[in-house]
Amino acid sequence: IRRLVDCFYDMMEQLPQAQVIRAMHDADLSTSRDKLTYFLCGWMGGPRHYAEKYGPINIPQVHRHLKIGEEERDAWLLCMAKAIEQQPYAAAFKVYLLQQLAIPAERVRVTSGW
């Protein structure tokens, strides 16, 4: 999961389409990388590291202060799609994972308050 997350944030820094969401993050992405790694571990059914370290999470609520529209959602999904492509996962799992991640990405967009 950490390799996926590191690749995701690398894509965010590299892709011109992702600059809109890169600007929402601190210059140092270390904490963001850790938080997403911890979240995805629990979200995928593994240890709930995020809750252990940061407490319960409500993804839409955590992002409510940000302006997240279709452009931002799509940029996030593009970075994740590129990161997933580079992982040694089975092709069917890659498709499934991106489809499943699109659900919380859309929930964040809908509830961002903008």
Sequence and secondary structure as in RCSB ss.txt:
>XXXX:A:sequence
IRRLVDCFYDMMEQLPQAQVIRAMHDADLSTSRDKLTYFLCGWMGGPRHYAEKYGPINIPQVHRHLKIGEEERDA
WLLCMAKAIEQQPYAAAFKVYLLQQLAIPAERVRVTSGW
>XXXX:A:secstr
 HHHHHHHHHHHHH GGGHHHHTTS S  HHHHHHHHHHHHHHTTS  HHHHHH    HHHHTTTS   HHHHHH
HHHHHHHHHHTS   HHHHHHHHHHHHHHHHHHHHTS  
